[in-house]
Amino acid sequence: MGKNKKEKPVRKSKTKFIGIGIIATIAAIIGIVAASGGVDLSPTKTLMDTNNGSPVLGSDDAPVTIIEFGDYQCPFCQRWNLQTKPLIEQNYIDSGQVKLIYIDLPIVGIDSPKAHASSYCADEQGLYWQYHDHLYKNQGHENDGWARAEKLKDLASTLPGLDSAKFNECLDSGKYDSRVQQNKNVATKSGARSTPTFIIIGPDGDGTQISGAQPYSVFQSVIEEKLAS
């Protein structure tokens, strides 16, 4: 995000248990970015507990919900967050049509859980999404040590508005480690086996699963279908 972009309000959802049905939906997949993945056509039913996930990005009343299962060390997650997420924000989240919830799925390496726990330390200061984007913008190579606790503290100190002392104390406490594990359990029970994985849920509760860092056109196609349902 550019430095001059006005920060959007982030509100926590009042109800974060989401009942969804994954339905067979075929979207036009144009120029797939990830090495594998696509639109999952396997029907399933689940009740997803998103209470321990991120604050809602967008309006609680948005008719379409995107749930992202990601890992801060995942390069494909970084690609989606840098290339596709800004377009979804601009065209759907800012207008109140879509909201986004991020669920931790730390599977890339031993440093991943701590990186995810650190996001909730930033959330204590009302900076969850700013820190979320900051992590992806400054992502290192997988498992090269960039996401260790001390490195995370250094990175957090460069985020405008964040109190480093409070952040460091929170991270050292380990208070959010169990929350991250709970989110990982939710992700795997919901069918996520790799990162990034998405479920796009329409106003009727029907959802479509998308695997991989698919381009904006894939998400646009599914979102438009949900809005029209």
N, C-alpha and C positions, 0 to 999 in steps of 0.2 A: 504494500500500500504506500502511496506517496505521502510525504510528510505533511503536505497541505490538505490532505483529505480529512474532512470533518468526521470525527468519531461518531459511529452510530450507537444508539442506546442498546444495551444488552439487558434483557430481562429474563429471569428464571421462569420456566413454565410452571403454572399452577398445578397441572396434572401431568405427571411424567411417567405414567404407566400407559404404554401404547399397544393396543390390540391391533394386530395386522394379519392380513392374509397375503402371502406371496402368490401372485397370479401369473399365468403365462402371458407375457406381453412381448411382442417383437418390436424392437426399435431399430431404426436404420443406424447401423454402426459404420461410421465413416472415418477412415484413417485411425485405426486403433493405436493408441500410444503404448499401452502396456504389452509386455511380451505375451501375456495370455489373459484370458478373462472375457467378459462380455455380459450379456443380459441373461440371467438365470431364469429358465423356463420351468423350474420344478415347483409345483404348488406345495405350500405348507402353511400351517397356522401357528401362531405364537403370541404370547403376551410378553412384551418386552418392558423390563423395568429400566427406565432411563434416569431414575432419581439420582444416581451417582455419577452421571455423565456431566458434560459441560453445561454451562448456562446456555440458554437458547440464544442463537444468533438470529435476530429478526423479531417479528411480532408473534406473540403467543397465539394469536387468532389466525395466523396464516393457514390457508386450507391445505397446503402441501407441506409435508415434513421430509427432509433429507436426514437420514441417520448415517453418519460416516464412522466406520471402524478403521482406525489408523494407528500407526506407530511413528513416533517422531524421528526414528532412525531410518525409516523406509524411504528410499529415493523416489519411488513412484508416488508415494503420498506427498512428498515435497512437490513433485511435478504438478499434481492435481491442485494442490493448494496455491501454487504460484500462477498457474496458467488457467485453470478452469473455475476455481472458486471465486476469483474476482468478477468474472463475467456473470456467474449466478447471483452474486451479491448485487451487482449493478442492475441486472435485468429482472430479478425476481424477489430477492430478499428485501432490497430497499423499497420496493413497491408494496410490500406486505403480502405477497402471494406465496412465499416459501419461507420456512424457517429451517435452521440447521442445528443438529445436535451431534456432538462428537463423543464417541465412546472409545475408551482406551483399549487397544489390542496390542500390547507390548510383546512382540514375538521375535524381533530381529536379533536382539542380543541382551547380555546381562545388564547393560546400562539403560536399556529402554524403560523398565519400570520406574527408575528414579527420575528420568526425564518427564514421564507422565505425572508422577507425584508432584513435581515442581510446578506444573501448570495450575494446580489447585492452591499452591502457595501464592501464586500471582493472582488467583481468583479472590483470595482473601482481601486483596487491595483493589478489587474491581477491575483488574487488568487481564482477565483470562484470555480473551480473544486477541488482545494486543501481544501478549506473551506467546500465545499459540502461533501467531504469524511470525513472530520474532524467531522462534525456534526453527521453523521451517526455512526462513530466509537465511539462517546462519547454520544450517545443517552441515555437519562434516561427513566424512565417509563412514560407512557402516562399521561399527565396532572398533573405531580407531581411538576411542577415548574421549571424543568431544562431548559426550553426554554424561560423563562422570560428574559427581556432585560438585566438585570444586570448579570444574569447567562451566557447569550450569550457573553457579554463583557469579562467575566472571561475566558470563553472557547476560544474566539478568541485570547486572549493574549498568549495562548499556541501554536498558529500556527506559525511556523517559517516564518520569512519574513514579517509578517503583522504588520503594524503600528497601535498600539492600539488606540492612540489618534485620529487619522483620522477615524478609524472604529467607535469608540464610538460617535464621533460627527455626523457621517453619520446616525448611528442608532437612535440617539436621535432626529434627524431632522424629521424623518418619511417620508423622501423623496421618498421611494420606496413602501410605503403602497398601493398606488393606482395601482402600477404596479403588485403587487401580486394579488390584486382583479381582475384586468383585465385578468391575467393568469387563475385565478380560473374560470372566465366566459368562457374563451376559452375552458378549460378542460370540463366543464359541457356541453357546446354546442357540443363538439366533442364526447359525449357519455360516458365520464368517470363518474362513479357513486361511485367508491371506489378506494382505493389506495393499492398497485400500480396498475395502468392500463397502458398498452403499446399499441402503434400502430406501426407496422413494415411496412415500405413503400418501395416497390421495385422500380427499375428504370423506370417501366412503369406507376408508380403512383398508382398502386393498393396496398391496405393495408390490414393487418390482425390485428385485435385487440386481445390482450391477457390480461386477468384479473388475478391478484394475483401474488404472488412471485413464479412463476413457475421455475422449475429447468433449468439449462443450456441446457439440451437436447431438451427442447421445443423450446427455442429460436434458437438453432442451426438448428433444422429442418426447421423452418420458414425462417430463414436467407438464408439457402442453397437453398431453393425453390425460394426465391426472386432473388438470384444471378444467378440462372439458367434460369430465365424467360427472 
